[in-house]
Amino acid sequence: MISNLKVDSSGRNISWMHSNLTISKSFKMKVFQVVEIKFLNQILIISDCKENGEKNMFIYNENGYCIANPKMPSSEFYGVYSIWYRDNNKLQTVVLLSNDNTSYEKKCEFNLENYVFSNFSETK
């Protein structure tokens, strides 16, 4: 079980406790978002795409092993901007970074079990 999830004041260092061990993850740049996925006992981190490119979303298990680092579904997207997280849902809405110059951002569903992006649309 994950406990004591913390993001330090720089926004670059994330830590949590599991089985009396401290797990730490560090990034060179401030991360966009950190989410505890309680029902799967996982941590999701969205880093700055300037640091990690299009594969800027990481999902770690409670022991700190990266179990998913999904590739963008097409060359139209250059990373993940955010997740509109709702606990106990395997399908989550994510906002993607896109080269489109429109007044809306692109969003889609992301499956937390098979790591597939689907159902693309614009935020409105």
C-alpha positions as CSV (number, residue, x, y, z in Angstrom):
1,M,0.0,0.0,0.0
2,I,1.3,3.4,-0.9
3,S,1.4,6.1,1.8
4,N,2.9,9.5,2.4
5,L,3.0,10.7,-1.3
6,K,5.0,13.9,-1.4
7,V,6.2,16.4,-4.1
8,D,9.0,18.7,-2.9
9,S,8.8,22.4,-3.2
10,S,10.8,22.4,-6.5
11,G,8.2,20.1,-8.1
12,R,11.0,17.9,-9.4
13,N,11.2,15.3,-6.6
14,I,8.4,12.8,-5.8
15,S,8.5,10.3,-3.0
16,W,6.2,7.8,-1.3
17,M,6.3,5.1,1.3
18,H,5.7,1.4,0.6
19,S,6.5,-1.5,3.1
20,N,8.5,0.9,5.3
21,L,10.7,1.9,2.3
22,T,10.9,5.3,0.8
23,I,10.6,5.3,-3.0
24,S,11.9,8.4,-4.8
25,K,11.7,9.7,-8.3
26,S,13.6,12.8,-9.5
27,F,13.3,14.9,-12.7
28,K,15.4,17.7,-14.0
29,M,12.4,19.9,-14.7
30,K,9.3,20.6,-12.7
31,V,6.7,17.9,-13.4
32,F,3.2,18.8,-14.7
33,Q,1.2,16.5,-12.5
34,V,1.4,13.6,-9.9
35,V,-1.5,11.4,-9.2
36,E,-1.9,8.5,-6.8
37,I,-4.0,5.8,-8.4
38,K,-5.3,4.3,-5.2
39,F,-7.4,1.5,-6.6
40,L,-4.5,0.1,-8.6
41,N,-1.8,1.0,-6.0
42,Q,0.2,3.0,-8.5
43,I,1.6,6.5,-9.0
44,L,1.2,8.4,-12.3
45,I,3.6,11.2,-13.1
46,I,3.4,13.6,-16.1
47,S,6.8,15.2,-16.6
48,D,7.7,18.2,-18.8
49,C,7.9,17.0,-22.4
50,K,11.0,19.3,-22.8
51,E,12.7,16.8,-20.5
52,N,11.2,13.5,-21.7
53,G,9.8,14.2,-25.1
54,E,6.5,12.6,-26.2
55,K,6.8,9.7,-23.6
56,N,6.4,12.1,-20.7
57,M,3.8,10.1,-18.8
58,F,5.1,7.4,-16.4
59,I,3.1,4.9,-14.3
60,Y,5.0,3.3,-11.4
61,N,3.9,0.4,-9.2
62,E,4.1,0.7,-5.4
63,N,7.7,-0.5,-5.4
64,G,8.8,2.3,-7.8
65,Y,9.2,0.2,-11.0
66,C,8.0,1.9,-14.1
67,I,5.2,-0.3,-15.5
68,A,4.1,2.0,-18.3
69,N,5.6,4.8,-20.3
70,P,3.1,5.0,-23.3
71,K,4.0,6.3,-26.7
72,M,1.8,8.9,-28.2
73,P,-0.9,7.5,-30.5
74,S,0.1,9.6,-33.5
75,S,2.7,12.1,-34.6
76,E,0.1,14.8,-34.1
77,F,0.8,14.7,-30.4
78,Y,4.0,15.5,-28.6
79,G,3.1,14.6,-25.1
80,V,0.5,14.5,-22.3
81,Y,-0.4,17.8,-20.6
82,S,-2.7,16.6,-17.8
83,I,-5.1,13.9,-16.6
84,W,-8.5,14.7,-15.3
85,Y,-8.3,11.9,-12.7
86,R,-11.3,10.2,-11.2
87,D,-10.6,7.5,-8.6
88,N,-11.9,3.9,-9.3
89,N,-12.1,4.4,-13.1
90,K,-9.9,2.5,-15.4
91,L,-10.8,4.9,-18.2
92,Q,-9.4,8.4,-17.6
93,T,-9.5,11.6,-19.6
94,V,-6.1,13.0,-20.6
95,V,-5.4,16.3,-22.4
96,L,-2.7,15.9,-25.0
97,L,-0.1,18.4,-26.3
98,S,-0.8,19.0,-30.0
99,N,0.7,20.9,-32.9
100,D,-2.8,22.1,-33.9
101,N,-3.4,25.8,-33.7
102,T,-7.0,25.7,-32.7
103,S,-8.8,27.3,-29.8
104,Y,-9.4,23.9,-28.2
105,E,-7.0,21.3,-26.9
106,K,-7.2,17.6,-27.8
107,K,-8.4,15.1,-25.2
108,C,-8.9,11.4,-25.2
109,E,-9.6,8.4,-22.9
110,F,-6.6,6.6,-21.5
111,N,-7.0,3.0,-20.2
112,L,-5.1,2.5,-16.9
113,E,-5.1,-1.3,-17.4
114,N,-3.9,-1.7,-21.0
115,Y,-2.4,1.9,-21.5
116,V,-4.3,2.6,-24.8
117,F,-5.4,6.0,-25.9
118,S,-8.9,6.1,-27.6
119,N,-12.0,8.3,-28.2
120,F,-10.2,11.5,-29.3
121,S,-12.1,14.8,-29.2
122,E,-11.6,18.5,-28.5
123,T,-12.0,20.1,-25.1
124,K,-14.9,22.5,-25.2
